[in-house]
Amino acid sequence: MASSDASAFESLDYSDVTVALVAGLCTVGLTLALELGVGVDVSFVYRLVPLVPYFGYVFTRGAGLSVRAWSALIAAVTLGTFGFFAF
């Protein structure tokens, strides 16, 4: 029984987890950078902007792009949002 559990665990695809982790970290990082770093009070909706590309990933099931491309898109949207409100 232990061998079947181990083989099931090893066959998991971590692409969804990776993109979700990047989206979550970018969302938290954006909130902390805007509130604590720059001192700008931004609406809750704008702080959730990094989740928009993540939902695009979920609903299109990757749309033929790699996990790295989706992660880069999430990071770019986060940096763009930060730049818009910080400068």
C-alpha positions, 0 to 999 in steps of 0.5 A, spaced: 500 500 500 505 504 501 508 503 494 501 505 491 501 512 495 508 513 493 507 513 486 501 517 486 504 522 490 510 522 485 505 523 479 502 529 481 503 535 476 505 541 480 503 546 474 497 549 477 500 549 484 506 553 481 501 558 478 497 559 484 503 560 488 506 565 484 499 569 484 498 568 491 505 571 493 504 577 488 498 579 491 500 579 498 507 582 496 503 588 492 499 589 498 505 589 503 509 594 498 503 599 497 501 599 504 508 598 508 513 600 502 510 606 499 504 608 504 499 608 499 492 606 501 489 602 495 482 599 494 481 592 495 479 590 488 486 593 485 490 589 490 487 583 487 489 585 480 494 579 480 489 574 481 486 576 474 491 573 470 491 567 474 483 566 473 485 566 466 490 561 467 484 557 470 479 558 466 483 557 459 487 551 462 493 554 460 491 556 453 498 553 450 502 557 454 508 554 459 507 555 467 513 560 466 509 564 461 503 565 466 508 566 472 511 572 468 505 575 466 502 575 473 509 578 475 508 583 470 501 585 471 503 586 479 509 590 477 505 594 472 499 595 478 505 597 483 508 602 478 501 605 477 499 607 484 506 608 486 509 613 481 
